[in-house]
Amino acid sequence: MSVAYDDREHSYHHGPYTIADLDRMPRDARYELVDGWIVMSPWPSIRHDHAVRNLRSRLEAAVAHADADL
């Protein structure tokens, strides 16, 4: 789940925001720029990391099986 972020200490106006505004955000969380608004995203969970590793190993196996150059 993402939440819109509006912190007057770190953002200088109330949108739409730019990449320069995003670069001024603190590095204590993950921020994205979505349609001109800064959105704070939570860090991935352990479950998410496990799913990513599983998907990566399956994709690598499929590439090896197809003898593809990737």
C-alpha positions in Angstrom: 0.0 0.0 0.0 1.3 3.5 -0.9 0.5 6.7 0.8 0.7 10.2 -0.6 3.4 12.3 1.1 3.1 16.0 1.8 5.7 17.2 4.2 6.2 21.0 4.2 9.7 20.6 5.7 10.9 18.7 2.6 8.6 19.8 -0.1 8.3 23.4 -1.1 4.9 23.5 -2.7 1.8 21.4 -3.0 2.3 19.7 -6.3 2.5 18.8 -8.9 6.0 17.8 -7.8 9.1 17.3 -10.0 12.1 15.0 -9.9 14.0 17.8 -8.2 11.4 17.7 -5.4 11.8 13.9 -5.2 15.6 14.3 -4.9 15.1 16.5 -1.8 13.1 13.9 0.0 14.8 12.2 3.0 16.4 8.8 2.4 14.6 7.1 5.3 11.9 5.6 3.1 11.1 4.8 -0.5 9.5 7.6 -2.5 8.2 7.6 -6.0 6.9 10.3 -8.3 3.4 9.3 -9.6 1.5 11.6 -11.9 3.2 14.6 -10.3 2.7 13.5 -6.7 5.2 12.1 -4.3 4.1 8.7 -3.0 5.8 6.9 -0.1 6.0 3.1 -0.6 6.7 0.7 2.2 9.8 -1.5 2.1 9.3 -5.0 0.6 8.4 -7.7 3.0 10.4 -10.9 3.5 7.5 -12.7 1.7 8.0 -10.4 -1.3 11.8 -11.0 -1.3 11.2 -14.7 -1.3 8.8 -14.4 -4.2 11.3 -12.4 -6.2 14.1 -14.9 -5.6 11.8 -17.7 -6.6 10.7 -15.9 -9.8 14.3 -15.0 -10.7 15.5 -18.6 -10.3 12.6 -19.9 -12.5 13.4 -17.3 -15.2 17.1 -18.1 -15.1 16.2 -21.8 -15.5 13.9 -21.1 -18.4 16.6 -19.0 -20.1 19.1 -21.8 -19.6 16.7 -24.4 -20.9 16.0 -22.4 -24.0 19.7 -21.9 -24.5 19.0 -18.2 -24.9 21.6 -15.5 -24.6 20.3 -13.1 -22.0 
